[in-house]
């Protein structure tokens, strides 16, 4: 299953992110760094897999919003979108999976503090998609817009 191959990569991204930004009380340096990172969408894509299968596409952004609110917004948007179907949802873990045809994407929201969270979306990279046109980047931008958060790709 495509979702099964995607889960280990998502776990690696979450584990990596958790080492960069500590959980628990924030000190002044962490707050400064987190505020500079808020709204910057970071994107990574893996090329075509053996056999011509599409690679994976990842996008992440730190938002100055509670994790539960980010998850609830993303879930509501997925439910309203008639082009996709919600395959799995786990509000306790703030995780959901959607499908569009034979493509799947997994969304996870990680709380860093009461008011700061990280949104991660992983899916299949489409042929000839660049970093600003990928489906996962566009999904992150839609969540940002719905939450009235200013987000931009990269630097």
Backbone as JSON Lines, residues from 0, in Angstrom:
{"i":0,"aa":"X","n":[0.83,-1.19,0.0],"ca":[0.0,0.0,0.0],"c":[0.87,1.24,0.0]}
{"i":1,"aa":"X","n":[0.45,2.23,-0.73],"ca":[1.19,3.48,-0.8],"c":[1.25,4.15,0.55]}
{"i":2,"aa":"X","n":[0.17,4.08,1.31],"ca":[0.14,4.71,2.63],"c":[1.16,4.07,3.56]}
{"i":3,"aa":"X","n":[1.36,2.77,3.42],"ca":[2.3,2.08,4.29],"c":[3.73,2.54,3.99]}
{"i":4,"aa":"X","n":[4.05,2.8,2.71],"ca":[5.39,3.28,2.37],"c":[5.59,4.71,2.83]}
{"i":5,"aa":"X","n":[4.53,5.47,2.87],"ca":[4.6,6.88,3.22],"c":[4.76,7.07,4.73]}
{"i":6,"aa":"X","n":[4.19,6.19,5.52],"ca":[4.22,6.34,6.98],"c":[5.63,6.42,7.55]}
{"i":7,"aa":"X","n":[6.57,5.56,7.12],"ca":[7.92,5.67,7.7],"c":[8.59,7.01,7.38]}
{"i":8,"aa":"X","n":[8.37,7.53,6.18],"ca":[8.97,8.82,5.84],"c":[8.38,9.94,6.66]}
{"i":9,"aa":"X","n":[7.07,9.88,6.9],"ca":[6.42,10.9,7.72],"c":[6.96,10.82,9.15]}
{"i":10,"aa":"X","n":[7.14,9.62,9.63],"ca":[7.68,9.45,10.99],"c":[9.08,10.05,11.1]}
{"i":11,"aa":"X","n":[9.89,9.87,10.06],"ca":[11.23,10.44,10.06],"c":[11.17,11.97,10.09]}
{"i":12,"aa":"X","n":[10.27,12.55,9.3],"ca":[10.13,14.01,9.3],"c":[9.71,14.53,10.66]}
{"i":13,"aa":"X","n":[8.75,13.87,11.29],"ca":[8.28,14.3,12.61],"c":[9.41,14.16,13.63]}
{"i":14,"aa":"X","n":[10.12,13.05,13.59],"ca":[11.22,12.85,14.53],"c":[12.31,13.9,14.33]}
{"i":15,"aa":"X","n":[12.63,14.2,13.09],"ca":[13.64,15.22,12.8],"c":[13.18,16.57,13.3]}
{"i":16,"aa":"X","n":[11.93,16.92,13.04],"ca":[11.42,18.21,13.47],"c":[11.42,18.32,15.0]}
{"i":17,"aa":"X","n":[11.1,17.22,15.66],"ca":[11.05,17.27,17.12],"c":[12.43,17.47,17.74]}
{"i":18,"aa":"X","n":[13.49,17.1,17.02],"ca":[14.83,17.34,17.55],"c":[15.27,18.78,17.34]}
{"i":19,"aa":"X","n":[14.69,19.44,16.36],"ca":[15.06,20.82,16.09],"c":[14.4,21.8,17.05]}
{"i":20,"aa":"X","n":[13.16,21.53,17.39],"ca":[12.43,22.44,18.25],"c":[11.96,21.66,19.47]}
{"i":21,"aa":"X","n":[12.46,21.97,20.64],"ca":[12.15,21.19,21.83],"c":[10.71,21.38,22.3]}
{"i":22,"aa":"X","n":[10.18,20.33,22.91],"ca":[8.88,20.4,23.54],"c":[9.1,20.89,24.97]}
{"i":23,"aa":"X","n":[8.1,21.49,25.55],"ca":[8.24,21.98,26.92],"c":[8.32,23.49,26.93]}
{"i":24,"aa":"X","n":[8.67,24.07,28.08],"ca":[8.71,25.52,28.2],"c":[9.71,26.13,27.2]}
{"i":25,"aa":"X","n":[9.26,27.18,26.58],"ca":[10.12,27.85,25.57],"c":[10.98,28.89,26.26]}
{"i":26,"aa":"X","n":[12.25,28.92,25.88],"ca":[13.1,29.99,26.37],"c":[13.14,31.08,25.32]}
{"i":27,"aa":"X","n":[13.8,32.18,25.61],"ca":[13.79,33.36,24.73],"c":[14.36,33.05,23.35]}
{"i":28,"aa":"X","n":[15.42,32.26,23.27],"ca":[16.01,31.95,21.97],"c":[15.06,31.12,21.11]}
{"i":29,"aa":"X","n":[14.41,30.14,21.71],"ca":[13.48,29.31,20.96],"c":[12.34,30.15,20.43]}
{"i":30,"aa":"X","n":[11.8,31.01,21.24],"ca":[10.69,31.86,20.81],"c":[11.13,32.74,19.64]}
{"i":31,"aa":"X","n":[12.32,33.31,19.72],"ca":[12.84,34.14,18.64],"c":[12.96,33.34,17.34]}
{"i":32,"aa":"X","n":[13.57,32.15,17.42],"ca":[13.75,31.32,16.24],"c":[12.41,30.85,15.67]}
{"i":33,"aa":"X","n":[11.5,30.44,16.54],"ca":[10.2,29.96,16.08],"c":[9.44,31.08,15.37]}
{"i":34,"aa":"X","n":[9.48,32.28,15.91],"ca":[8.76,33.4,15.28],"c":[9.31,33.71,13.9]}
{"i":35,"aa":"X","n":[10.62,33.55,13.72],"ca":[11.22,33.79,12.4],"c":[10.81,32.7,11.41]}
{"i":36,"aa":"X","n":[10.52,31.49,11.9],"ca":[10.18,30.37,11.03],"c":[8.68,30.29,10.74]}
{"i":37,"aa":"X","n":[7.86,30.97,11.52],"ca":[6.41,30.9,11.34],"c":[6.03,31.35,9.94]}
{"i":38,"aa":"X","n":[5.23,30.53,9.28],"ca":[4.71,30.87,7.97],"c":[5.61,30.51,6.8]}
{"i":39,"aa":"X","n":[6.8,30.01,7.06],"ca":[7.69,29.61,5.96],"c":[7.43,28.15,5.62]}
{"i":40,"aa":"X","n":[7.0,27.92,4.42],"ca":[6.71,26.56,3.97],"c":[8.0,25.95,3.42]}
{"i":41,"aa":"X","n":[8.36,24.82,3.95],"ca":[9.53,24.09,3.47],"c":[9.05,22.88,2.7]}
{"i":42,"aa":"X","n":[9.69,22.6,1.6],"ca":[9.24,21.56,0.69],"c":[10.39,20.64,0.34]}
{"i":43,"aa":"X","n":[10.08,19.37,0.23],"ca":[11.06,18.39,-0.2],"c":[10.33,17.38,-1.1]}
{"i":44,"aa":"X","n":[10.96,17.02,-2.2],"ca":[10.37,16.03,-3.1],"c":[11.4,14.96,-3.41]}
{"i":45,"aa":"X","n":[10.92,13.76,-3.5],"ca":[11.76,12.63,-3.87],"c":[11.4,12.26,-5.3]}
{"i":46,"aa":"X","n":[12.38,12.05,-6.13],"ca":[12.15,11.77,-7.55],"c":[11.41,10.48,-7.81]}
{"i":47,"aa":"X","n":[11.24,10.2,-9.07],"ca":[10.53,9.0,-9.51],"c":[11.18,7.75,-8.94]}
{"i":48,"aa":"X","n":[10.34,6.84,-8.5],"ca":[10.79,5.58,-7.92],"c":[11.04,4.55,-9.03]}
{"i":49,"aa":"X","n":[11.71,3.45,-8.69],"ca":[11.92,2.37,-9.68],"c":[10.57,1.92,-10.26]}
{"i":50,"aa":"X","n":[10.6,1.62,-11.52],"ca":[9.37,1.19,-12.18],"c":[8.51,2.35,-12.64]}
{"i":51,"aa":"X","n":[9.03,3.59,-12.52],"ca":[8.29,4.75,-12.99],"c":[7.23,5.27,-12.02]}
{"i":52,"aa":"X","n":[7.18,4.68,-10.82],"ca":[6.2,5.17,-9.83],"c":[6.58,6.56,-9.38]}
{"i":53,"aa":"X","n":[5.57,7.39,-9.08],"ca":[5.89,8.74,-8.6],"c":[6.6,8.69,-7.25]}
{"i":54,"aa":"X","n":[7.43,9.69,-6.99],"ca":[8.11,9.8,-5.72],"c":[7.21,10.43,-4.67]}
{"i":55,"aa":"X","n":[7.82,10.83,-3.58],"ca":[7.06,11.43,-2.49],"c":[7.31,12.93,-2.44]}
{"i":56,"aa":"X","n":[6.35,13.62,-1.91],"ca":[6.34,15.08,-1.86],"c":[5.98,15.46,-0.41]}
{"i":57,"aa":"X","n":[6.81,16.3,0.23],"ca":[6.57,16.69,1.61],"c":[6.56,18.2,1.72]}
{"i":58,"aa":"X","n":[5.67,18.74,2.53],"ca":[5.66,20.17,2.82],"c":[5.34,20.34,4.3]}
{"i":59,"aa":"X","n":[5.98,21.33,4.92],"ca":[5.76,21.59,6.33],"c":[5.81,23.09,6.58]}
{"i":60,"aa":"X","n":[5.06,23.52,7.59],"ca":[5.06,24.93,7.99],"c":[4.78,25.0,9.48]}
{"i":61,"aa":"X","n":[5.4,25.96,10.14],"ca":[5.1,26.25,11.54],"c":[4.08,27.37,11.56]}
{"i":62,"aa":"X","n":[3.02,27.18,12.33],"ca":[1.94,28.17,12.43],"c":[1.79,28.64,13.86]}
{"i":63,"aa":"X","n":[1.48,29.92,14.02],"ca":[1.19,30.44,15.35],"c":[-0.29,30.23,15.63]}
{"i":64,"aa":"X","n":[-0.61,28.96,15.85],"ca":[-1.99,28.55,16.13],"c":[-1.95,27.23,16.89]}
{"i":65,"aa":"X","n":[-2.94,27.0,17.74],"ca":[-2.99,25.73,18.48],"c":[-3.14,24.55,17.52]}
{"i":66,"aa":"X","n":[-2.5,23.45,17.83],"ca":[-2.52,22.26,16.98],"c":[-3.94,21.75,16.73]}
{"i":67,"aa":"X","n":[-4.77,21.75,17.76],"ca":[-6.14,21.26,17.59],"c":[-6.91,22.1,16.59]}
{"i":68,"aa":"X","n":[-6.68,23.41,16.59],"ca":[-7.36,24.3,15.64],"c":[-6.87,24.06,14.22]}
{"i":69,"aa":"X","n":[-5.56,23.87,14.04],"ca":[-5.01,23.6,12.72],"c":[-5.58,22.29,12.18]}
{"i":70,"aa":"X","n":[-5.6,21.26,13.03],"ca":[-6.13,19.96,12.61],"c":[-7.61,20.07,12.26]}
{"i":71,"aa":"X","n":[-8.38,20.71,13.11],"ca":[-9.82,20.85,12.86],"c":[-10.09,21.59,11.54]}
{"i":72,"aa":"X","n":[-9.29,22.61,11.27],"ca":[-9.44,23.36,10.02],"c":[-9.13,22.47,8.82]}
{"i":73,"aa":"X","n":[-8.03,21.75,8.87],"ca":[-7.64,20.88,7.76],"c":[-8.67,19.77,7.54]}
{"i":74,"aa":"X","n":[-9.16,19.19,8.62],"ca":[-10.16,18.13,8.5],"c":[-11.45,18.66,7.89]}
{"i":75,"aa":"X","n":[-11.9,19.81,8.34],"ca":[-13.12,20.41,7.78],"c":[-12.95,20.7,6.29]}
{"i":76,"aa":"X","n":[-11.78,21.19,5.91],"ca":[-11.52,21.47,4.5],"c":[-11.53,20.18,3.68]}
{"i":77,"aa":"X","n":[-10.93,19.11,4.21],"ca":[-10.91,17.83,3.49],"c":[-12.32,17.28,3.33]}
{"i":78,"aa":"X","n":[-13.14,17.4,4.37],"ca":[-14.51,16.9,4.3],"c":[-15.35,17.66,3.27]}
{"i":79,"aa":"X","n":[-15.08,18.95,3.12],"ca":[-15.83,19.78,2.16],"c":[-15.37,19.57,0.72]}
{"i":80,"aa":"X","n":[-14.16,19.11,0.53],"ca":[-13.58,18.96,-0.8],"c":[-14.13,17.69,-1.45]}
{"i":81,"aa":"X","n":[-14.99,17.85,-2.45],"ca":[-15.62,16.7,-3.11],"c":[-14.65,15.92,-3.99]}
{"i":82,"aa":"X","n":[-13.49,16.48,-4.29],"ca":[-12.5,15.79,-5.13],"c":[-11.72,14.74,-4.36]}
{"i":83,"aa":"X","n":[-11.74,14.8,-3.03],"ca":[-10.99,13.85,-2.21],"c":[-11.93,13.15,-1.23]}
{"i":84,"aa":"X","n":[-11.44,12.05,-0.71],"ca":[-12.2,11.36,0.34],"c":[-11.28,11.17,1.54]}
{"i":85,"aa":"X","n":[-11.82,11.31,2.72],"ca":[-11.06,11.1,3.96],"c":[-11.01,9.59,4.2]}
{"i":86,"aa":"X","n":[-9.81,9.03,4.16],"ca":[-9.6,7.6,4.31],"c":[-9.43,7.23,5.78]}
{"i":87,"aa":"X","n":[-8.75,8.1,6.54],"ca":[-8.48,7.84,7.95],"c":[-8.39,9.17,8.67]}
{"i":88,"aa":"X","n":[-8.9,9.19,9.88],"ca":[-8.75,10.37,10.73],"c":[-8.54,9.94,12.16]}
{"i":89,"aa":"X","n":[-7.61,10.61,12.82],"ca":[-7.3,10.33,14.22],"c":[-7.11,11.67,14.92]}
{"i":90,"aa":"X","n":[-8.21,12.27,15.41],"ca":[-8.11,13.58,16.05],"c":[-7.19,13.59,17.27]}
{"i":91,"aa":"X","n":[-7.09,12.47,17.99],"ca":[-6.2,12.4,19.15],"c":[-4.74,12.58,18.76]}
{"i":92,"aa":"X","n":[-4.36,12.02,17.63],"ca":[-2.99,12.15,17.13],"c":[-2.86,13.29,16.12]}
{"i":93,"aa":"X","n":[-3.98,13.95,15.86],"ca":[-4.04,15.05,14.88],"c":[-3.47,14.59,13.54]}
{"i":94,"aa":"X","n":[-4.01,13.5,13.05],"ca":[-3.52,12.89,11.81],"c":[-4.7,12.48,10.96]}
{"i":95,"aa":"X","n":[-4.58,12.71,9.64],"ca":[-5.61,12.24,8.72],"c":[-4.97,11.85,7.41]}
{"i":96,"aa":"X","n":[-5.68,11.03,6.68],"ca":[-5.21,10.61,5.37],"c":[-6.35,10.81,4.39]}
{"i":97,"aa":"X","n":[-6.02,11.36,3.23],"ca":[-7.01,11.57,2.19],"c":[-6.57,10.85,0.93]}
{"i":98,"aa":"X","n":[-7.52,10.61,0.04],"ca":[-7.22,9.98,-1.24],"c":[-7.95,10.73,-2.34]}
{"i":99,"aa":"X","n":[-7.28,10.79,-3.48],"ca":[-7.86,11.35,-4.69],"c":[-7.48,10.39,-5.8]}
{"i":100,"aa":"X","n":[-8.44,9.59,-6.24],"ca":[-8.12,8.53,-7.19],"c":[-7.16,7.56,-6.54]}
{"i":101,"aa":"X","n":[-6.02,7.29,-7.19],"ca":[-5.05,6.36,-6.62],"c":[-3.95,7.07,-5.83]}
{"i":102,"aa":"X","n":[-4.07,8.38,-5.68],"ca":[-3.09,9.15,-4.88],"c":[-3.57,9.26,-3.44]}
{"i":103,"aa":"X","n":[-2.62,9.23,-2.51],"ca":[-2.95,9.46,-1.11],"c":[-2.03,10.53,-0.54]}
{"i":104,"aa":"X","n":[-2.51,11.17,0.51],"ca":[-1.7,12.14,1.24],"c":[-2.01,11.99,2.72]}
{"i":105,"aa":"X","n":[-1.0,12.19,3.54],"ca":[-1.16,12.12,4.98],"c":[-0.82,13.47,5.58]}
{"i":106,"aa":"X","n":[-1.66,13.92,6.48],"ca":[-1.48,15.21,7.15],"c":[-1.31,14.94,8.64]}
{"i":107,"aa":"X","n":[-0.37,15.63,9.25],"ca":[-0.14,15.49,10.68],"c":[0.14,16.87,11.26]}
{"i":108,"aa":"X","n":[-0.4,17.15,12.44],"ca":[-0.17,18.42,13.12],"c":[0.52,18.11,14.45]}
{"i":109,"aa":"X","n":[1.66,18.75,14.66],"ca":[2.47,18.52,15.86],"c":[2.46,19.78,16.71]}
{"i":110,"aa":"X","n":[2.03,19.68,17.97],"ca":[2.07,20.87,18.84],"c":[3.48,21.11,19.35]}
{"i":111,"aa":"X","n":[3.92,22.37,19.31],"ca":[5.2,22.75,19.9],"c":[4.99,23.48,21.22]}
{"i":112,"aa":"X","n":[3.89,24.18,21.32],"ca":[3.48,24.84,22.56],"c":[1.97,25.02,22.46]}
{"i":113,"aa":"X","n":[1.38,25.71,23.41],"ca":[-0.07,25.91,23.38],"c":[-0.53,26.67,22.14]}
{"i":114,"aa":"X","n":[0.32,27.55,21.63],"ca":[-0.08,28.42,20.53],"c":[0.79,28.29,19.27]}
{"i":115,"aa":"X","n":[1.66,27.31,19.22],"ca":[2.52,27.11,18.05],"c":[2.48,25.63,17.67]}
{"i":116,"aa":"X","n":[2.29,25.38,16.37],"ca":[2.23,24.0,15.91],"c":[2.87,23.89,14.53]}
{"i":117,"aa":"X","n":[3.13,22.65,14.15],"ca":[3.71,22.39,12.84],"c":[2.74,21.52,12.05]}
{"i":118,"aa":"X","n":[2.47,21.93,10.84],"ca":[1.64,21.18,9.91],"c":[2.57,20.48,8.92]}
{"i":119,"aa":"X","n":[2.42,19.17,8.79],"ca":[3.2,18.39,7.84],"c":[2.24,17.67,6.91]}
{"i":120,"aa":"X","n":[2.5,17.73,5.62],"ca":[1.7,16.98,4.66],"c":[2.66,16.22,3.76]}
{"i":121,"aa":"X","n":[2.39,14.94,3.57],"ca":[3.2,14.09,2.7],"c":[2.27,13.41,1.71]}
{"i":122,"aa":"X","n":[2.67,13.4,0.46],"ca":[1.87,12.76,-0.58],"c":[2.77,12.32,-1.72]}
{"i":123,"aa":"X","n":[2.14,11.97,-2.81],"ca":[2.91,11.57,-3.99],"c":[3.22,12.77,-4.84]}
{"i":124,"aa":"X","n":[4.44,12.85,-5.3],"ca":[4.84,13.93,-6.19],"c":[4.28,13.65,-7.58]}
{"i":125,"aa":"X","n":[3.75,14.69,-8.18],"ca":[3.24,14.54,-9.54],"c":[4.34,14.77,-10.54]}
{"i":126,"aa":"X","n":[4.15,14.25,-11.75],"ca":[5.17,14.46,-12.77],"c":[5.32,15.94,-13.09]}
{"i":127,"aa":"X","n":[6.56,16.38,-13.19],"ca":[6.88,17.76,-13.57],"c":[6.37,18.82,-12.61]}
{"i":128,"aa":"X","n":[6.11,18.48,-11.34],"ca":[5.71,19.48,-10.36],"c":[6.96,20.13,-9.79]}
{"i":129,"aa":"X","n":[6.97,21.46,-9.73],"ca":[8.1,22.12,-9.07],"c":[7.69,22.47,-7.65]}
{"i":130,"aa":"X","n":[8.61,23.04,-6.9],"ca":[8.38,23.24,-5.47],"c":[7.19,24.14,-5.15]}
{"i":131,"aa":"X","n":[6.85,25.07,-6.02],"ca":[5.72,25.94,-5.71],"c":[4.41,25.44,-6.31]}
{"i":132,"aa":"X","n":[4.48,24.41,-7.15],"ca":[3.27,23.91,-7.79],"c":[2.82,22.56,-7.23]}
{"i":133,"aa":"X","n":[3.59,21.97,-6.33],"ca":[3.24,20.64,-5.86],"c":[1.91,20.66,-5.11]}
{"i":134,"aa":"X","n":[1.25,19.53,-5.14],"ca":[-0.06,19.42,-4.48],"c":[0.04,19.64,-2.97]}
{"i":135,"aa":"X","n":[1.09,19.12,-2.34],"ca":[1.18,19.28,-0.89],"c":[1.47,20.73,-0.51]}
{"i":136,"aa":"X","n":[2.29,21.42,-1.3],"ca":[2.54,22.84,-1.03],"c":[1.24,23.62,-1.17]}
{"i":137,"aa":"X","n":[0.49,23.34,-2.21],"ca":[-0.78,24.03,-2.42],"c":[-1.77,23.73,-1.29]}
{"i":138,"aa":"X","n":[-1.74,22.5,-0.78],"ca":[-2.61,22.14,0.35],"c":[-2.23,22.93,1.6]}
{"i":139,"aa":"X","n":[-0.94,23.07,1.87],"ca":[-0.48,23.86,3.02],"c":[-0.92,25.31,2.85]}
{"i":140,"aa":"X","n":[-0.75,25.85,1.66],"ca":[-1.17,27.24,1.41],"c":[-2.67,27.43,1.62]}
{"i":141,"aa":"X","n":[-3.47,26.44,1.23],"ca":[-4.93,26.54,1.43],"c":[-5.28,26.54,2.92]}
{"i":142,"aa":"X","n":[-4.6,25.7,3.71],"ca":[-4.84,25.69,5.16],"c":[-4.45,27.03,5.76]}
{"i":143,"aa":"X","n":[-3.3,27.55,5.37],"ca":[-2.86,28.87,5.85],"c":[-3.91,29.93,5.54]}
{"i":144,"aa":"X","n":[-4.38,29.94,4.3],"ca":[-5.37,30.94,3.89],"c":[-6.66,30.8,4.68]}
{"i":145,"aa":"X","n":[-7.11,29.58,4.86],"ca":[-8.36,29.33,5.61],"c":[-8.23,29.83,7.05]}
{"i":146,"aa":"X","n":[-7.02,29.73,7.62],"ca":[-6.79,30.16,9.0],"c":[-6.35,31.64,9.09]}
{"i":147,"aa":"X","n":[-6.36,32.33,7.94],"ca":[-5.92,33.73,7.89],"c":[-4.49,33.9,8.39]}
{"i":148,"aa":"X","n":[-3.63,32.96,7.98],"ca":[-2.21,33.01,8.32],"c":[-1.43,33.31,7.04]}
{"i":149,"aa":"X","n":[-0.44,34.16,7.16],"ca":[0.4,34.48,6.02],"c":[1.52,33.46,5.91]}
{"i":150,"aa":"X","n":[1.54,32.73,4.81],"ca":[2.55,31.71,4.59],"c":[3.18,31.91,3.21]}
{"i":151,"aa":"X","n":[4.45,31.55,3.11],"ca":[5.13,31.64,1.83],"c":[6.09,30.47,1.69]}
{"i":152,"aa":"X","n":[6.39,30.12,0.46],"ca":[7.28,29.0,0.18],"c":[8.72,29.45,0.33]}
{"i":153,"aa":"X","n":[9.49,28.68,1.09],"ca":[10.93,28.89,1.25],"c":[11.31,30.15,1.99]}
{"i":154,"aa":"X","n":[12.55,30.56,1.74],"ca":[13.27,31.63,2.35],"c":[12.57,32.78,2.87]}
